[in-house]
Amino acid sequence: DFEGVIPEGEYGGGPMIVWDTGTWAPMEDVDKSLRSGAFKFRLAGQKLNGGWMLTRLKPKPGEDENKKNWLLFKERDLASDTK
């Protein structure tokens, strides 16, 4: 529920707004899923709902192995916009 400006130089520095509010619940063991690179969860928010998945991308050749890029996918469910 925090909105305001985080000072420059601090983690996440800049303006901060609350875009959505609600709850979330993991669909599997959180630690195991994050280690494997596929984390599924459900959102029940005012704007976002249904199943979602974070999936970790493998590093490109020559890319830092510690760099972790993730993609967020919406699962096909009743909360999907199928138009």
C-alpha positions, 0 to 999 in steps of 0.5 A: 500500500506504499505510494511515494518517491523512493530516493535516487540511489536506493533500491527501486529509486523513483516514483512508486505507485500501487497499480493493483491490490489483492492476494496471491497464492503459489500453486507449487512449493515456492523454493523448489519452483524458483530453483527449477526456473518455473514458478506458478502462482494465482492472483486474485486482484482488482486488475489481475486474476487467474494463473500466472507463471514466471519462467527463467531464461537460460543465459545466452552464450557468453552471457553472465551465468549469474544474470537471471532473466525471467518472463511472466506468462498468463495461463489460459484460464477463465481469467484470460482475455481470449478476444 
